[in-house]
Amino acid sequence: MAIQFGTSGWRAVFADDFTYLNVRKLTHAIAGHVKENLEFGYRNPDYSQRAAKLPPGHPPMVVVGYDTRFQSEDFAREAAEVFAADGVRVLFSDKDVPTPAVAWGILNNLAVGGVVITASHNPARYNGYKWSPWWGGPALPAATDDVERRVGLLGSVSVAAMNSEKAAREGWIVQKDFLAPYFKQLASLLDVKKLKGAKLKVGVDALNGAARRYLRPFLESVGVSVIALREERDVNFGGHSTEPAPELLGDLVELMKKKGLALGLACDGDADRFGIMDAGGEWIPPNDVLALALDHLVRNRGMRGKVARSLMTSHFLDAVAKSHGLDVRETPVGFKYIGELLRGGGFLMGGEESGGLSIQGHVPEKDGILACLLMAELVAYDKKPLAKIRETLQKKVGSFFNVRRNFHLSRAYEVSALEERLRVKPPLSLGGSSVWRIDQTDGFKFVMKDGSWMGLRSSGTEPVVRLYAEASREDKLEELVTAGENLIKGKTRV
């Protein structure tokens, strides 16, 4: 199987495709990509600008981190040894570390990029490899296409690696703690005084992931009382994925009810995604969290700027932006496209419906820990449960009901057949409403004149079609979902 990057890095099953050999090849390809771009700045001025900030003769430097998965630290060490053999200096995390902390480590240390060994929210049988260039966000297709091409050219070539002891002795691999600089960055983004004065009591579920050393400790450092769950390392994640979804947060709900906690906060395996529970254990969907976060940043913090969201993210965010006179930019699915806008300046916030968020002045990468902290800060400001704050906001900008569902098809060709049907003969009406606009930027998004919409998008890595829908009424939402299901099943009635 060829190494291919998805919306966020490369992921594969242990011992099947995720092997030491493939990690070596991928690392060697990235080292070649980085060095060539540094040497020939005309091909990528961004890299030459970064190189100009380094002392003369200083070798390029990357950051390498890893999550809590089985052997993640060993795979990370393997990557570091290949970088060292290729003449690339490594700042190596001394313990498991969230992806956003590595992203900040790239920026804070003037690195030319960074690697995190993680499969994010995937089940335990997977691991993965995230590569971020010098600007700290997910690599864009131009870079990953070049890396994939370089891997393909390697064939069966053996990739050299430098012995860890020699690499450490000669300064090629240096251990680094990324926690303190990241905490300092978080504190600069938040109203720490307000958090300390609120005397909040919250529950935290680390889902046995890399948030375990970060989310609770930071909250406690700013005076928030925390009861934590699943902070121990469990490479099997209790037999579940590390998705911070409501069906996997039952223990957190029970804890909140028993202890009367104001918030429940969770992150996925590498802490780039968030999961939020309100008082009483009520789930606050990611789409609603994005809208609440934007309103908070403008209304309470006085921040301004444009907003970026992915194609299948709720228009609730658009309504909040419009209420504050802010423009919204829509991107294809994948935070790398949002990150590209954030790093360019002028954008206050970027978010996606799968639980990704970042803000102005921070890394152009999803940060689940920051999202959790912003919700705590919002409750500290408004002194109300999130559901009450949301209710007030919806009275101002309107109600938005939305859903995402996965449909597993038996074979990949069925996904292709569905996409071909939609291209050749797209529906002119859905759920009794005429289709006003069809967006094929990434999948198919059918928008009605009343603002409701339904989207279909294939996963790209397995025979799965994701259905997204949104409407201002629940009955209308169900009509759109039924219409989407009929399309997927090949039925004519939509």
N, C-alpha and C positions, 0 to 999 in steps of 0.2 A: 504493500500500500504506500502510495506517495505521501510525503508530508505536505499537508495543505492547511493554511490558516483559515479559521472561520471568522465570525464576528469579533472574537476576542481570543486570539492565539490559536495554538494547535493542541488538540486533545485526542487521546487514543486510549485503548484498553491496555492495562499492564501485561507485559510479556507477549502480547500479540503484536502491537505496533509501537507501544511506548516502551522502548528498550534503551539500554545504555548506548548501543551502536547508533540509534537514530538521534539520541540527544547529542552525541558527539558530532555527528554530521551536521545537525542543525546549528549547533554552536559554531562550528568551523565556518559554515556558510555565512552566519551573521558577522563573524569576525572579518571575513573577507569583504563583505558588504560595507561594513563600517570603515575599514582601512582605505578602501578604494574611494569612498565618498570624502574622506578626510583629505586624501592625497590630491584628488582631482575635484577641487571645490566648484569648478564650473559646472559639474554634473549635479551638485546639490549644495548651493551656497549655505544652507542652514548648518551643515556639518563643518564647513570651513570657518564659519563665524564662531562656532563652539570651539574649534581647534585653536583659533586666535586668542582665546582667553586662557589657554594653558601655557605654562612656562615653556620656553624654547627647548626642544628635544624631549619634552615630556610625552610618554606613550599615551595612547587613548585609554580611557578608564571606563569600566562598566560596573553597575551594581548588580549583585546576584542575591536573590532571596528565595524562600520556599515556604510552603504551607505545612499543615500537620499530617498530610497523607503519608501512607506507607512509603518509606525510603525517599521522601521528597528531598531531605537534606543530602542524601547520597547522590541523587541525580544532580542536585545543585552543585555539589562539590565536583562532580564529573565535568559539568559545564565550565566551572571556574578553572579547572586544570587545562581544558582545551583552550580557553581564552588566554591563559598564561603562556601556553606553548606557542600561540599565535601572536605573542607580543602585545596583548591587551591586558592592562592592569585591572584587578578585580577588588572591589569592596564587597566582602562576603558577610552576609548577615550572621550574627552569632547565635540567632535563634529563629524559630518560625516567625514570619512577619507578614502583615497584610499587604496586598497589592498597592493600595494608595500610599502606604508608608514607603514602599520602594520607589513609587513615582516621585514622592517628595525627595527621597534620597538622591534620585537622578538630578533633580534641579538644584538641590542644596549643595551637591558635591561637584557640580560642573561635569558630570559624567556624559559620555556620548550615547548612553542608553542603559537599559536594565532588563534583567531577566527575572521572572518569578516562576518557579516550578509549582504549578497548581492546575487543578482541573475545576477550579471555582466551585460551583454548586453541584457538579456531577456526582454520581454515586462513587463509592470507594474503589470500584474496580478500574476507574479511570485515573489517569494523571495527565498533565498538560504542561505547556511551555508558553508563557506570555513574553513577548518581546516589545519593549517600548523604546523608541528613539530618544534623542537628547531632550526633546521638549516634554517628556514625561507622560504622554498619552499613548494609547494603543497605536501600533504601527499601521499606516495607511496602505492601501493595495499596491501603490507604486513600490514601496519598500518590501512588502511581503512577497510580491510577485518575483522580485529580484532574488530574494532569499530562497524561495522555492526552486527557482531556476538553478541556482548554485548547488542546492542539495541534489537535484536531479543529475547534475553533471559529475557529481562525486562517484556515483556508481558503487563499486565495491572497494574503493580506495580506503586504506586505513588512515584514520585521523589521529594525529599525535596529541598527547596530553602530558603536561609536566607534573611530576611527582609533587604532592601537596606540601611535603616538608621542604623540598627545594624551593617551591614557589613562595612559601611563607618566608623562608630564610632570605631569599633574594628580593622580597618585597613585591612580588607579582600578585600574591593573594594576601589581602589584609582584612582581618576580621573587624566588623563594624557593628555598633549598636545603633539602630535607626529609630529607636523609640523616643528618646529625648528630643531630637530635632523635630520629629513629627508632632509630638505633644506641644512644642513651642509654636509650631505652625497652626495647629488647631486653636490654641488659645488666642492667637492673633486674629482669628476669623470670628470668634464668638464674644458675646457679652458675658465674660466670666463673672463679673460682679453681680449681674442679674441672676445667673445660675446659682451662685453661692447664697444669695439672699432668699431664694425661693423655697429652700428646705424640701426639695422634692424627694420622694421615695419611689424608686423604679426597680423593675426586674430586668435582668439581662440574660439572654440565652446565646452563648457563643457557639452553639451547635458543634462543639469540639473542634472548631476551626481557629484560624489565626487571629481572630478578634479577642481570643481569650486573654491575651496579655495587654490588651489595648483599651477596649471599650469600658469595662468596669474600672480599671485603674485611672483612666482619665476622668471619668465621672466623679470618682471619689476625690481626685485631686482638686476638683472645683466645688467640693462641698455637697455633692449629691449622695444620698444614702442608697446603697445598691445591694440587692440580693441576686446572686449570680447562679446560673445553671450551666452545666456541661462545659466547664472550663478545662477539664482534664483532656489529655490527648487520647483519642480513640480513633485508630486508623480505619475502623469500619463504620464510624459515625453512627453507632447503634443500629446498623443495618439499613439506614436510610440515606437519602441524598442530603446535602447540606443547604438545600433551598430554604430560605426563611419564609416558608409558606404557612398559612394558618393550620393546615392539616398536620404539620410537623411541630407545632408549637403548643400542643395541648398542656404540657407540663408548665409552660410559662403562663398560660391562661389560669390554670389552677392556682399557681403561686400568687398571681395578681389578685384573684378573688379572695384567697385565704388571708393575705396580708394587707389588702386594701391599697394596692400600689397605684400610683398615678399613671404610669406608663410601663409598657413592656417593649423592650428593644432587642432586636436580633440582627445578626449578619450571617452571610453565607461563608463558605470555607475559606476564602481569601479576603473576606470583609469588603468586597467592592459592591455588594448588594445589601439592601436593608429590608427589614420586616418590622412593622410598627403595630403595637397593640395599645388601645386606649384603656382608660380606667374600666375595670370590670371585665377585661379581656376581650373587648370588641376589636376586631380586625379593621385596620385602616388600610385600604388598598393602596399600592404604590402610586397609582394615578392621582388619588386624593392627596397623598403625602406631597407630591410635586406641587400641586396647586396650593396647598397650605404653606409649603416652604416659600414659594414665590411671594405670596401675599404677606407673609411674615417679614421677609427681607425688605420689602418695600414699605409696608405700613409701620412696622416696629423699628426697623434698622435704618430706614431712610436711604436704602440703596436703589440704584437705577441702572438700566441697561437692557439690551435685547435678550430674548429668551430663545433657546434652541431646544427642540424636541424631535424625537424620531417619528417616523410616518405613522406608526400604529399606536402612538401615545394619545391619551384623552385630550379632547378639545376643551376640557375644563381648564387646563393650563392656559389656553388661548383666551378664554373668557376672563380669567383673572388678569392676564397681561393687558388685555384691552381696557379693563376697568382702571388700570393704572397708567394708561397711555403708552404701553410698551409694545414693541414689534416682536413678532414670533417668526423664527425660521424653522422650516421643516426639513429633516434630513432622512436619508435611508436608515434602515435598522442597523444598529451597531454604534456603540458609544464613540468609536474612533472618529466618526463624522461629526459628532457633537463636540468631541475634544478638539478637533481641528478649528472649529469656530471659537471655542473658549480661549484657546491659546492666541488667537488673532487679536483679542481685545474687543471691548465694546459689548460683550455679552455678560449679563448678570448671572444667569443660571442656565444649565443644560440638564435635561432629564429624559429618561425613557421608562416605559411602562413596566419593564421587567425588574425595576428596582435599582436604577442607576441615577445618580445625581452628583453634580459638582457645581461650584459657584466661582464667581469672580475672585481673582487673587489666590486661587488654590490650583491644584494640579488639574490638568485637562483629562482626568481619568475618573471613573466612577469611585465614589467614596461612601461606602455604607456606614462607616463610623461617623463621618460628618453629618450624614442625613439623620442618624439617630440623635445626635447632639443638637441639631437644629430643631427637632421636634421637642426635645426637652427644653430648649431655650424658648420656643413658642409658648409652651405651657407656663413657663416661668413668667413670661411677659403678660399673657392674657389671664392667667389664674383661672382657667376653665379647662374642662376636658376637651380633647381634640374633636370629639363628635359635636360638641356644642359650638366650637369655633367653626367647624365645617358647615354646620347648619346655618350660622349667620352669614358665612361666605356664599353659600348657595342661594340664600334669599336675595343676595346682592347681584349675583352673576348668572343664576340659573342652575338647574339640576342636571347632573350627568350620570347616567347609569351605563356601566360598561362591563364587558366580560372578555376573557380569553380562554379558548378551549383548544385542546390538542386532539387531532384525529389521526390514528395510526392506520395507515394503509398497508395492504399485504405486500406490495412490491413498489420499487422506486418508479417503474414505468407508469404506474397509476397516477403518481404525482405529475409526471410529465404530460400524461394524457389530459389531466385536469387543467393544467396550465395552457395547453394547446386549445382546449375547448373555450377557455375564457378569453384567449387572444382572438380566436376566429369568430366566436359568436358570444360576446359578453351580454349579460342580462341588461335589459332596458328598464326593468323595475324589480324591486326587492321588497318583500313584506308589504305589498300594496302601495308602495311609493315609487315614483319615477326616479331613475338614476340621473342625477344632474351632471356628475363629473366622474371620470374613471382615472385614477392615478396608478401608473405602472412603474413608478420609480423603484419600488422594491416589493414585488408581489403585485397584488391587485387590491386597490382600495376604492370602493364604490360609495360615493358621497351623494346624499339626497339633498333636495333644496331646503328642507327644514333643519339641516345641520347634522342629522343622524348619518351614520355610516357603517359599513361592514367591510372588513378586510380579510383576505386570504393570502397566506404566505407559507411557502415550504421551508423546512428547516435547513436544507442544503447538506446535511450530514446523515440523515436517516429518512425513511419513508413516512414522514410526519407532516401534516398540514395544520397550520395554526389558524384558527378563526378568531378574529377580533370584531367586536361590534359595540356601538355606542348610540344611545338615544336619550331624549329628555324624559321618557316615560318607560317604566318597566315592561308594560305590555308591548310597546313598540320594539323594545330591545329583544324580547322573545321572538317577535315576528322576524326580525333580521337574523337572529341566530338560526331559526328554522329554515329560512331561505338559504343561508350559508351552508347548512347541513345538506339541503337538497342539491345544491351545486356540487358539493364534494362527492355525494353519492350518485351523481349523474341523473338526478330526477329533473324533470322539466318545470315543475311547478315551483316558482320562486317568489 
